[in-house]
Amino acid sequence: MPTGRSTFTKRQKEHTRQQRQRDKVERRNQRKQEETVAGTIDEMAELRKHAAEQAALFNLGAGDEDNAEQSAHRDHVDE
């Protein structure tokens, strides 16, 4: 009957191996999710930056038009 202990030990080792494998897969999936979230955050920050740059360009253009209109209006009033 000494073989019974050997079978129990083998089952324990197999259970431990499977648990380590599940833990490894879980850690891998967690890293993938974190990378995806980090990528999304970086992407959103980049989009906001570009949007701000575009808004600044439009504001500069709008400011120039306002100045031109005001100058034209002043010239027209002075006449």
PyMOL Python script that loads the backbone (N, CA, C, O; Angstrom):
from pymol import cmd

cmd.read_pdbstr("""\
ATOM      1  N   MET A   1       0.781  -1.212   0.000  1.00  0.00           N
ATOM      2  CA  MET A   1       0.000   0.000   0.000  1.00  0.00           C
ATOM      3  C   MET A   1       0.828   1.284   0.000  1.00  0.00           C
ATOM      4  O   MET A   1       0.226   2.354   0.090  1.00  0.00           O
ATOM      5  N   PRO A   2       2.095   1.265  -0.089  1.00  0.00           N
ATOM      6  CA  PRO A   2       2.862   2.505  -0.124  1.00  0.00           C
ATOM      7  C   PRO A   2       2.611   3.332  -1.381  1.00  0.00           C
ATOM      8  O   PRO A   2       2.951   4.515  -1.401  1.00  0.00           O
ATOM      9  N   THR A   3       2.028   2.752  -2.432  1.00  0.00           N
ATOM     10  CA  THR A   3       1.787   3.504  -3.656  1.00  0.00           C
ATOM     11  C   THR A   3       0.685   4.545  -3.484  1.00  0.00           C
ATOM     12  O   THR A   3       0.625   5.477  -4.286  1.00  0.00           O
ATOM     13  N   GLY A   4      -0.170   4.444  -2.509  1.00  0.00           N
ATOM     14  CA  GLY A   4      -1.248   5.396  -2.276  1.00  0.00           C
ATOM     15  C   GLY A   4      -0.716   6.793  -1.993  1.00  0.00           C
ATOM     16  O   GLY A   4      -1.262   7.781  -2.485  1.00  0.00           O
ATOM     17  N   ARG A   5       0.315   6.873  -1.226  1.00  0.00           N
ATOM     18  CA  ARG A   5       0.916   8.164  -0.883  1.00  0.00           C
ATOM     19  C   ARG A   5       1.490   8.822  -2.140  1.00  0.00           C
ATOM     20  O   ARG A   5       1.395  10.038  -2.308  1.00  0.00           O
ATOM     21  N   SER A   6       2.079   8.024  -3.009  1.00  0.00           N
ATOM     22  CA  SER A   6       2.658   8.536  -4.246  1.00  0.00           C
ATOM     23  C   SER A   6       1.564   9.146  -5.130  1.00  0.00           C
ATOM     24  O   SER A   6       1.774  10.206  -5.720  1.00  0.00           O
ATOM     25  N   THR A   7       0.414   8.500  -5.230  1.00  0.00           N
ATOM     26  CA  THR A   7      -0.685   8.999  -6.043  1.00  0.00           C
ATOM     27  C   THR A   7      -1.207  10.320  -5.482  1.00  0.00           C
ATOM     28  O   THR A   7      -1.506  11.248  -6.234  1.00  0.00           O
ATOM     29  N   PHE A   8      -1.314  10.398  -4.156  1.00  0.00           N
ATOM     30  CA  PHE A   8      -1.779  11.630  -3.514  1.00  0.00           C
ATOM     31  C   PHE A   8      -0.814  12.771  -3.805  1.00  0.00           C
ATOM     32  O   PHE A   8      -1.250  13.881  -4.108  1.00  0.00           O
ATOM     33  N   THR A   9       0.470  12.522  -3.721  1.00  0.00           N
ATOM     34  CA  THR A   9       1.492  13.535  -3.982  1.00  0.00           C
ATOM     35  C   THR A   9       1.420  13.991  -5.438  1.00  0.00           C
ATOM     36  O   THR A   9       1.546  15.181  -5.727  1.00  0.00           O
ATOM     37  N   LYS A  10       1.218  13.045  -6.346  1.00  0.00           N
ATOM     38  CA  LYS A  10       1.109  13.399  -7.759  1.00  0.00           C
ATOM     39  C   LYS A  10      -0.100  14.299  -7.999  1.00  0.00           C
ATOM     40  O   LYS A  10      -0.019  15.274  -8.747  1.00  0.00           O
ATOM     41  N   ARG A  11      -1.212  13.968  -7.364  1.00  0.00           N
ATOM     42  CA  ARG A  11      -2.404  14.798  -7.525  1.00  0.00           C
ATOM     43  C   ARG A  11      -2.170  16.200  -6.983  1.00  0.00           C
ATOM     44  O   ARG A  11      -2.601  17.185  -7.583  1.00  0.00           O
ATOM     45  N   GLN A  12      -1.486  16.288  -5.844  1.00  0.00           N
ATOM     46  CA  GLN A  12      -1.179  17.598  -5.269  1.00  0.00           C
ATOM     47  C   GLN A  12      -0.303  18.417  -6.216  1.00  0.00           C
ATOM     48  O   GLN A  12      -0.550  19.601  -6.446  1.00  0.00           O
ATOM     49  N   LYS A  13       0.715  17.767  -6.754  1.00  0.00           N
ATOM     50  CA  LYS A  13       1.613  18.467  -7.678  1.00  0.00           C
ATOM     51  C   LYS A  13       0.850  18.935  -8.921  1.00  0.00           C
ATOM     52  O   LYS A  13       1.036  20.061  -9.380  1.00  0.00           O
ATOM     53  N   GLU A  14       0.005  18.080  -9.454  1.00  0.00           N
ATOM     54  CA  GLU A  14      -0.775  18.442 -10.643  1.00  0.00           C
ATOM     55  C   GLU A  14      -1.716  19.608 -10.331  1.00  0.00           C
ATOM     56  O   GLU A  14      -1.860  20.526 -11.138  1.00  0.00           O
ATOM     57  N   HIS A  15      -2.345  19.568  -9.179  1.00  0.00           N
ATOM     58  CA  HIS A  15      -3.239  20.654  -8.766  1.00  0.00           C
ATOM     59  C   HIS A  15      -2.451  21.968  -8.649  1.00  0.00           C
ATOM     60  O   HIS A  15      -2.912  23.016  -9.099  1.00  0.00           O
ATOM     61  N   THR A  16      -1.276  21.900  -8.050  1.00  0.00           N
ATOM     62  CA  THR A  16      -0.431  23.085  -7.899  1.00  0.00           C
ATOM     63  C   THR A  16      -0.012  23.617  -9.261  1.00  0.00           C
ATOM     64  O   THR A  16      -0.020  24.828  -9.482  1.00  0.00           O
ATOM     65  N   ARG A  17       0.359  22.717 -10.181  1.00  0.00           N
ATOM     66  CA  ARG A  17       0.762  23.108 -11.529  1.00  0.00           C
ATOM     67  C   ARG A  17      -0.382  23.815 -12.254  1.00  0.00           C
ATOM     68  O   ARG A  17      -0.174  24.852 -12.883  1.00  0.00           O
ATOM     69  N   GLN A  18      -1.578  23.259 -12.165  1.00  0.00           N
ATOM     70  CA  GLN A  18      -2.735  23.865 -12.817  1.00  0.00           C
ATOM     71  C   GLN A  18      -3.053  25.241 -12.236  1.00  0.00           C
ATOM     72  O   GLN A  18      -3.410  26.168 -12.963  1.00  0.00           O
ATOM     73  N   GLN A  19      -2.918  25.356 -10.925  1.00  0.00           N
ATOM     74  CA  GLN A  19      -3.183  26.642 -10.273  1.00  0.00           C
ATOM     75  C   GLN A  19      -2.178  27.694 -10.730  1.00  0.00           C
ATOM     76  O   GLN A  19      -2.552  28.834 -11.003  1.00  0.00           O
ATOM     77  N   ARG A  20      -0.898  27.314 -10.815  1.00  0.00           N
ATOM     78  CA  ARG A  20       0.114  28.248 -11.295  1.00  0.00           C
ATOM     79  C   ARG A  20      -0.187  28.673 -12.737  1.00  0.00           C
ATOM     80  O   ARG A  20      -0.026  29.840 -13.092  1.00  0.00           O
ATOM     81  N   GLN A  21      -0.618  27.731 -13.548  1.00  0.00           N
ATOM     82  CA  GLN A  21      -0.959  28.024 -14.936  1.00  0.00           C
ATOM     83  C   GLN A  21      -2.124  29.013 -15.010  1.00  0.00           C
ATOM     84  O   GLN A  21      -2.091  29.950 -15.807  1.00  0.00           O
ATOM     85  N   ARG A  22      -3.150  28.809 -14.184  1.00  0.00           N
ATOM     86  CA  ARG A  22      -4.288  29.742 -14.164  1.00  0.00           C
ATOM     87  C   ARG A  22      -3.855  31.130 -13.706  1.00  0.00           C
ATOM     88  O   ARG A  22      -4.289  32.139 -14.263  1.00  0.00           O
ATOM     89  N   ASP A  23      -2.991  31.177 -12.683  1.00  0.00           N
ATOM     90  CA  ASP A  23      -2.489  32.460 -12.193  1.00  0.00           C
ATOM     91  C   ASP A  23      -1.710  33.196 -13.286  1.00  0.00           C
ATOM     92  O   ASP A  23      -1.840  34.410 -13.449  1.00  0.00           O
ATOM     93  N   LYS A  24      -0.902  32.443 -14.026  1.00  0.00           N
ATOM     94  CA  LYS A  24      -0.101  33.027 -15.090  1.00  0.00           C
ATOM     95  C   LYS A  24      -0.992  33.625 -16.183  1.00  0.00           C
ATOM     96  O   LYS A  24      -0.741  34.734 -16.654  1.00  0.00           O
ATOM     97  N   VAL A  25      -2.019  32.896 -16.578  1.00  0.00           N
ATOM     98  CA  VAL A  25      -2.951  33.382 -17.597  1.00  0.00           C
ATOM     99  C   VAL A  25      -3.672  34.626 -17.082  1.00  0.00           C
ATOM    100  O   VAL A  25      -3.871  35.586 -17.827  1.00  0.00           O
ATOM    101  N   GLU A  26      -4.059  34.606 -15.826  1.00  0.00           N
ATOM    102  CA  GLU A  26      -4.752  35.760 -15.242  1.00  0.00           C
ATOM    103  C   GLU A  26      -3.852  36.996 -15.234  1.00  0.00           C
ATOM    104  O   GLU A  26      -4.304  38.093 -15.564  1.00  0.00           O
ATOM    105  N   ARG A  27      -2.584  36.827 -14.859  1.00  0.00           N
ATOM    106  CA  ARG A  27      -1.645  37.956 -14.866  1.00  0.00           C
ATOM    107  C   ARG A  27      -1.437  38.486 -16.285  1.00  0.00           C
ATOM    108  O   ARG A  27      -1.376  39.697 -16.494  1.00  0.00           O
ATOM    109  N   ARG A  28      -1.331  37.585 -17.250  1.00  0.00           N
ATOM    110  CA  ARG A  28      -1.150  37.979 -18.645  1.00  0.00           C
ATOM    111  C   ARG A  28      -2.351  38.807 -19.121  1.00  0.00           C
ATOM    112  O   ARG A  28      -2.179  39.851 -19.752  1.00  0.00           O
ATOM    113  N   ASN A  29      -3.551  38.340 -18.819  1.00  0.00           N
ATOM    114  CA  ASN A  29      -4.762  39.067 -19.218  1.00  0.00           C
ATOM    115  C   ASN A  29      -4.845  40.427 -18.544  1.00  0.00           C
ATOM    116  O   ASN A  29      -5.277  41.407 -19.152  1.00  0.00           O
ATOM    117  N   GLN A  30      -4.430  40.481 -17.286  1.00  0.00           N
ATOM    118  CA  GLN A  30      -4.460  41.746 -16.560  1.00  0.00           C
ATOM    119  C   GLN A  30      -3.491  42.750 -17.192  1.00  0.00           C
ATOM    120  O   GLN A  30      -3.826  43.926 -17.335  1.00  0.00           O
ATOM    121  N   ARG A  31      -2.295  42.294 -17.569  1.00  0.00           N
ATOM    122  CA  ARG A  31      -1.330  43.178 -18.219  1.00  0.00           C
ATOM    123  C   ARG A  31      -1.879  43.689 -19.548  1.00  0.00           C
ATOM    124  O   ARG A  31      -1.704  44.861 -19.882  1.00  0.00           O
ATOM    125  N   LYS A  32      -2.536  42.826 -20.301  1.00  0.00           N
ATOM    126  CA  LYS A  32      -3.109  43.233 -21.582  1.00  0.00           C
ATOM    127  C   LYS A  32      -4.162  44.311 -21.380  1.00  0.00           C
ATOM    128  O   LYS A  32      -4.219  45.283 -22.133  1.00  0.00           O
ATOM    129  N   GLN A  33      -4.996  44.135 -20.359  1.00  0.00           N
ATOM    130  CA  GLN A  33      -6.031  45.125 -20.077  1.00  0.00           C
ATOM    131  C   GLN A  33      -5.413  46.453 -19.674  1.00  0.00           C
ATOM    132  O   GLN A  33      -5.876  47.510 -20.103  1.00  0.00           O
ATOM    133  N   GLU A  34      -4.365  46.409 -18.848  1.00  0.00           N
ATOM    134  CA  GLU A  34      -3.707  47.637 -18.415  1.00  0.00           C
ATOM    135  C   GLU A  34      -3.072  48.352 -19.595  1.00  0.00           C
ATOM    136  O   GLU A  34      -3.132  49.579 -19.681  1.00  0.00           O
ATOM    137  N   GLU A  35      -2.462  47.598 -20.509  1.00  0.00           N
ATOM    138  CA  GLU A  35      -1.866  48.203 -21.698  1.00  0.00           C
ATOM    139  C   GLU A  35      -2.933  48.844 -22.564  1.00  0.00           C
ATOM    140  O   GLU A  35      -2.719  49.923 -23.117  1.00  0.00           O
ATOM    141  N   THR A  36      -4.075  48.194 -22.687  1.00  0.00           N
ATOM    142  CA  THR A  36      -5.169  48.721 -23.489  1.00  0.00           C
ATOM    143  C   THR A  36      -5.683  50.012 -22.877  1.00  0.00           C
ATOM    144  O   THR A  36      -5.924  50.985 -23.591  1.00  0.00           O
ATOM    145  N   VAL A  37      -5.852  50.029 -21.572  1.00  0.00           N
ATOM    146  CA  VAL A  37      -6.343  51.235 -20.891  1.00  0.00           C
ATOM    147  C   VAL A  37      -5.324  52.351 -21.018  1.00  0.00           C
ATOM    148  O   VAL A  37      -5.690  53.496 -21.285  1.00  0.00           O
ATOM    149  N   ALA A  38      -4.050  52.035 -20.830  1.00  0.00           N
ATOM    150  CA  ALA A  38      -3.008  53.054 -20.948  1.00  0.00           C
ATOM    151  C   ALA A  38      -2.967  53.596 -22.367  1.00  0.00           C
ATOM    152  O   ALA A  38      -2.806  54.800 -22.562  1.00  0.00           O
ATOM    153  N   GLY A  39      -3.107  52.736 -23.348  1.00  0.00           N
ATOM    154  CA  GLY A  39      -3.121  53.180 -24.738  1.00  0.00           C
ATOM    155  C   GLY A  39      -4.295  54.078 -25.020  1.00  0.00           C
ATOM    156  O   GLY A  39      -4.162  55.064 -25.745  1.00  0.00           O
ATOM    157  N   THR A  40      -5.436  53.758 -24.464  1.00  0.00           N
ATOM    158  CA  THR A  40      -6.632  54.570 -24.664  1.00  0.00           C
ATOM    159  C   THR A  40      -6.460  55.937 -24.021  1.00  0.00           C
ATOM    160  O   THR A  40      -6.854  56.950 -24.600  1.00  0.00           O
ATOM    161  N   ILE A  41      -5.878  55.973 -22.832  1.00  0.00           N
ATOM    162  CA  ILE A  41      -5.671  57.244 -22.134  1.00  0.00           C
ATOM    163  C   ILE A  41      -4.703  58.112 -22.924  1.00  0.00           C
ATOM    164  O   ILE A  41      -4.939  59.308 -23.096  1.00  0.00           O
ATOM    165  N   ASP A  42      -3.603  57.511 -23.411  1.00  0.00           N
ATOM    166  CA  ASP A  42      -2.638  58.263 -24.204  1.00  0.00           C
ATOM    167  C   ASP A  42      -3.285  58.780 -25.478  1.00  0.00           C
ATOM    168  O   ASP A  42      -3.053  59.919 -25.881  1.00  0.00           O
ATOM    169  N   GLU A  43      -4.084  57.952 -26.103  1.00  0.00           N
ATOM    170  CA  GLU A  43      -4.752  58.337 -27.345  1.00  0.00           C
ATOM    171  C   GLU A  43      -5.705  59.503 -27.096  1.00  0.00           C
ATOM    172  O   GLU A  43      -5.759  60.443 -27.888  1.00  0.00           O
ATOM    173  N   MET A  44      -6.453  59.442 -26.000  1.00  0.00           N
ATOM    174  CA  MET A  44      -7.387  60.522 -25.678  1.00  0.00           C
ATOM    175  C   MET A  44      -6.629  61.812 -25.392  1.00  0.00           C
ATOM    176  O   MET A  44      -7.068  62.883 -25.811  1.00  0.00           O
ATOM    177  N   ALA A  45      -5.512  61.737 -24.697  1.00  0.00           N
ATOM    178  CA  ALA A  45      -4.722  62.926 -24.408  1.00  0.00           C
ATOM    179  C   ALA A  45      -4.204  63.539 -25.707  1.00  0.00           C
ATOM    180  O   ALA A  45      -4.196  64.759 -25.870  1.00  0.00           O
ATOM    181  N   GLU A  46      -3.776  62.684 -26.620  1.00  0.00           N
ATOM    182  CA  GLU A  46      -3.289  63.177 -27.906  1.00  0.00           C
ATOM    183  C   GLU A  46      -4.413  63.842 -28.696  1.00  0.00           C
ATOM    184  O   GLU A  46      -4.212  64.890 -29.311  1.00  0.00           O
ATOM    185  N   LEU A  47      -5.598  63.227 -28.676  1.00  0.00           N
ATOM    186  CA  LEU A  47      -6.738  63.819 -29.381  1.00  0.00           C
ATOM    187  C   LEU A  47      -7.114  65.171 -28.783  1.00  0.00           C
ATOM    188  O   LEU A  47      -7.430  66.108 -29.516  1.00  0.00           O
ATOM    189  N   ARG A  48      -7.081  65.275 -27.460  1.00  0.00           N
ATOM    190  CA  ARG A  48      -7.396  66.559 -26.808  1.00  0.00           C
ATOM    191  C   ARG A  48      -6.382  67.624 -27.206  1.00  0.00           C
ATOM    192  O   ARG A  48      -6.738  68.777 -27.451  1.00  0.00           O
ATOM    193  N   LYS A  49      -5.107  67.219 -27.268  1.00  0.00           N
ATOM    194  CA  LYS A  49      -4.051  68.152 -27.635  1.00  0.00           C
ATOM    195  C   LYS A  49      -4.285  68.674 -29.047  1.00  0.00           C
ATOM    196  O   LYS A  49      -4.193  69.876 -29.295  1.00  0.00           O
ATOM    197  N   HIS A  50      -4.588  67.765 -29.972  1.00  0.00           N
ATOM    198  CA  HIS A  50      -4.834  68.173 -31.345  1.00  0.00           C
ATOM    199  C   HIS A  50      -6.074  69.055 -31.443  1.00  0.00           C
ATOM    200  O   HIS A  50      -6.098  70.018 -32.210  1.00  0.00           O
ATOM    201  N   ALA A  51      -7.096  68.728 -30.671  1.00  0.00           N
ATOM    202  CA  ALA A  51      -8.312  69.541 -30.675  1.00  0.00           C
ATOM    203  C   ALA A  51      -8.014  70.945 -30.171  1.00  0.00           C
ATOM    204  O   ALA A  51      -8.516  71.926 -30.720  1.00  0.00           O
ATOM    205  N   ALA A  52      -7.198  71.042 -29.129  1.00  0.00           N
ATOM    206  CA  ALA A  52      -6.836  72.355 -28.592  1.00  0.00           C
ATOM    207  C   ALA A  52      -6.037  73.147 -29.620  1.00  0.00           C
ATOM    208  O   ALA A  52      -6.232  74.353 -29.772  1.00  0.00           O
ATOM    209  N   GLU A  53      -5.134  72.462 -30.328  1.00  0.00           N
ATOM    210  CA  GLU A  53      -4.358  73.145 -31.362  1.00  0.00           C
ATOM    211  C   GLU A  53      -5.268  73.648 -32.477  1.00  0.00           C
ATOM    212  O   GLU A  53      -5.105  74.770 -32.955  1.00  0.00           O
ATOM    213  N   GLN A  54      -6.213  72.830 -32.888  1.00  0.00           N
ATOM    214  CA  GLN A  54      -7.154  73.238 -33.930  1.00  0.00           C
ATOM    215  C   GLN A  54      -7.988  74.426 -33.463  1.00  0.00           C
ATOM    216  O   GLN A  54      -8.210  75.373 -34.218  1.00  0.00           O
ATOM    217  N   ALA A  55      -8.449  74.369 -32.212  1.00  0.00           N
ATOM    218  CA  ALA A  55      -9.249  75.464 -31.669  1.00  0.00           C
ATOM    219  C   ALA A  55      -8.421  76.755 -31.635  1.00  0.00           C
ATOM    220  O   ALA A  55      -8.926  77.838 -31.933  1.00  0.00           O
ATOM    221  N   ALA A  56      -7.154  76.620 -31.270  1.00  0.00           N
ATOM    222  CA  ALA A  56      -6.292  77.797 -31.234  1.00  0.00           C
ATOM    223  C   ALA A  56      -6.126  78.376 -32.636  1.00  0.00           C
ATOM    224  O   ALA A  56      -6.130  79.594 -32.814  1.00  0.00           O
ATOM    225  N   LEU A  57      -5.983  77.503 -33.624  1.00  0.00           N
ATOM    226  CA  LEU A  57      -5.854  77.990 -34.999  1.00  0.00           C
ATOM    227  C   LEU A  57      -7.123  78.711 -35.442  1.00  0.00           C
ATOM    228  O   LEU A  57      -7.054  79.770 -36.065  1.00  0.00           O
ATOM    229  N   PHE A  58      -8.255  78.148 -35.128  1.00  0.00           N
ATOM    230  CA  PHE A  58      -9.511  78.793 -35.499  1.00  0.00           C
ATOM    231  C   PHE A  58      -9.684  80.105 -34.762  1.00  0.00           C
ATOM    232  O   PHE A  58     -10.175  81.076 -35.338  1.00  0.00           O
ATOM    233  N   ASN A  59      -9.293  80.152 -33.507  1.00  0.00           N
ATOM    234  CA  ASN A  59      -9.405  81.398 -32.742  1.00  0.00           C
ATOM    235  C   ASN A  59      -8.486  82.467 -33.307  1.00  0.00           C
ATOM    236  O   ASN A  59      -8.860  83.639 -33.359  1.00  0.00           O
ATOM    237  N   LEU A  60      -7.295  82.083 -33.729  1.00  0.00           N
ATOM    238  CA  LEU A  60      -6.385  83.058 -34.321  1.00  0.00           C
ATOM    239  C   LEU A  60      -6.985  83.612 -35.613  1.00  0.00           C
ATOM    240  O   LEU A  60      -6.956  84.818 -35.857  1.00  0.00           O
ATOM    241  N   GLY A  61      -7.517  82.734 -36.416  1.00  0.00           N
ATOM    242  CA  GLY A  61      -8.136  83.166 -37.670  1.00  0.00           C
ATOM    243  C   GLY A  61      -9.338  84.049 -37.408  1.00  0.00           C
ATOM    244  O   GLY A  61      -9.526  85.048 -38.102  1.00  0.00           O
ATOM    245  N   ALA A  62     -10.147  83.710 -36.436  1.00  0.00           N
ATOM    246  CA  ALA A  62     -11.344  84.493 -36.107  1.00  0.00           C
ATOM    247  C   ALA A  62     -10.936  85.852 -35.556  1.00  0.00           C
ATOM    248  O   ALA A  62     -11.587  86.856 -35.846  1.00  0.00           O
ATOM    249  N   GLY A  63      -9.880  85.898 -34.776  1.00  0.00           N
ATOM    250  CA  GLY A  63      -9.397  87.160 -34.213  1.00  0.00           C
ATOM    251  C   GLY A  63      -8.919  88.087 -35.303  1.00  0.00           C
ATOM    252  O   GLY A  63      -9.165  89.291 -35.230  1.00  0.00           O
ATOM    253  N   ASP A  64      -8.244  87.572 -36.310  1.00  0.00           N
ATOM    254  CA  ASP A  64      -7.764  88.378 -37.421  1.00  0.00           C
ATOM    255  C   ASP A  64      -8.932  88.948 -38.213  1.00  0.00           C
ATOM    256  O   ASP A  64      -8.898  90.110 -38.618  1.00  0.00           O
ATOM    257  N   GLU A  65      -9.945  88.158 -38.433  1.00  0.00           N
ATOM    258  CA  GLU A  65     -11.121  88.623 -39.161  1.00  0.00           C
ATOM    259  C   GLU A  65     -11.833  89.727 -38.387  1.00  0.00           C
ATOM    260  O   GLU A  65     -12.277  90.721 -38.961  1.00  0.00           O
ATOM    261  N   ASP A  66     -11.933  89.533 -37.060  1.00  0.00           N
ATOM    262  CA  ASP A  66     -12.577  90.559 -36.232  1.00  0.00           C
ATOM    263  C   ASP A  66     -11.801  91.869 -36.318  1.00  0.00           C
ATOM    264  O   ASP A  66     -12.388  92.944 -36.440  1.00  0.00           O
ATOM    265  N   ASN A  67     -10.484  91.766 -36.253  1.00  0.00           N
ATOM    266  CA  ASN A  67      -9.659  92.974 -36.341  1.00  0.00           C
ATOM    267  C   ASN A  67      -9.822  93.634 -37.696  1.00  0.00           C
ATOM    268  O   ASN A  67      -9.893  94.860 -37.779  1.00  0.00           O
ATOM    269  N   ALA A  68      -9.883  92.851 -38.753  1.00  0.00           N
ATOM    270  CA  ALA A  68     -10.050  93.397 -40.097  1.00  0.00           C
ATOM    271  C   ALA A  68     -11.412  94.072 -40.220  1.00  0.00           C
ATOM    272  O   ALA A  68     -11.517  95.150 -40.807  1.00  0.00           O
ATOM    273  N   GLU A  69     -12.451  93.455 -39.677  1.00  0.00           N
ATOM    274  CA  GLU A  69     -13.791  94.034 -39.731  1.00  0.00           C
ATOM    275  C   GLU A  69     -13.849  95.333 -38.943  1.00  0.00           C
ATOM    276  O   GLU A  69     -14.464  96.307 -39.378  1.00  0.00           O
ATOM    277  N   GLN A  70     -13.198  95.342 -37.767  1.00  0.00           N
ATOM    278  CA  GLN A  70     -13.196  96.550 -36.948  1.00  0.00           C
ATOM    279  C   GLN A  70     -12.451  97.679 -37.653  1.00  0.00           C
ATOM    280  O   GLN A  70     -12.879  98.833 -37.622  1.00  0.00           O
ATOM    281  N   SER A  71     -11.330  97.336 -38.289  1.00  0.00           N
ATOM    282  CA  SER A  71     -10.570  98.356 -39.017  1.00  0.00           C
ATOM    283  C   SER A  71     -11.390  98.904 -40.172  1.00  0.00           C
ATOM    284  O   SER A  71     -11.425 100.114 -40.399  1.00  0.00           O
ATOM    285  N   ALA A  72     -12.053  98.009 -40.904  1.00  0.00           N
ATOM    286  CA  ALA A  72     -12.883  98.434 -42.026  1.00  0.00           C
ATOM    287  C   ALA A  72     -14.035  99.290 -41.530  1.00  0.00           C
ATOM    288  O   ALA A  72     -14.404 100.274 -42.171  1.00  0.00           O
ATOM    289  N   HIS A  73     -14.597  98.923 -40.405  1.00  0.00           N
ATOM    290  CA  HIS A  73     -15.715  99.675 -39.842  1.00  0.00           C
ATOM    291  C   HIS A  73     -15.248 101.061 -39.425  1.00  0.00           C
ATOM    292  O   HIS A  73     -15.940 102.049 -39.672  1.00  0.00           O
ATOM    293  N   ARG A  74     -14.075 101.142 -38.793  1.00  0.00           N
ATOM    294  CA  ARG A  74     -13.534 102.431 -38.376  1.00  0.00           C
ATOM    295  C   ARG A  74     -13.250 103.308 -39.590  1.00  0.00           C
ATOM    296  O   ARG A  74     -13.548 104.503 -39.587  1.00  0.00           O
ATOM    297  N   ASP A  75     -12.671 102.706 -40.627  1.00  0.00           N
ATOM    298  CA  ASP A  75     -12.378 103.462 -41.835  1.00  0.00           C
ATOM    299  C   ASP A  75     -13.664 103.991 -42.461  1.00  0.00           C
ATOM    300  O   ASP A  75     -13.719 105.124 -42.940  1.00  0.00           O
ATOM    301  N   HIS A  76     -14.671 103.172 -42.449  1.00  0.00           N
ATOM    302  CA  HIS A  76     -15.954 103.535 -43.040  1.00  0.00           C
ATOM    303  C   HIS A  76     -16.621 104.652 -42.238  1.00  0.00           C
ATOM    304  O   HIS A  76     -17.217 105.556 -42.824  1.00  0.00           O
ATOM    305  N   VAL A  77     -16.531 104.604 -40.919  1.00  0.00           N
ATOM    306  CA  VAL A  77     -17.139 105.601 -40.056  1.00  0.00           C
ATOM    307  C   VAL A  77     -16.410 106.941 -40.178  1.00  0.00           C
ATOM    308  O   VAL A  77     -17.035 108.001 -40.145  1.00  0.00           O
ATOM    309  N   ASP A  78     -15.079 106.883 -40.320  1.00  0.00           N
ATOM    310  CA  ASP A  78     -14.298 108.118 -40.405  1.00  0.00           C
ATOM    311  C   ASP A  78     -14.623 108.897 -41.675  1.00  0.00           C
ATOM    312  O   ASP A  78     -14.458 110.116 -41.697  1.00  0.00           O
ATOM    313  N   GLU A  79     -15.073 108.240 -42.716  1.00  0.00           N
ATOM    314  CA  GLU A  79     -15.355 108.925 -43.974  1.00  0.00           C
ATOM    315  C   GLU A  79     -16.598 109.678 -43.888  1.00  0.00           C
ATOM    316  O   GLU A  79     -16.998 110.321 -44.858  1.00  0.00           O
TER     317      GLU A  79
END
""", "prot")
cmd.dss("prot")
cmd.show_as("cartoon", "prot")
cmd.util.cbc("prot")
cmd.orient("prot")
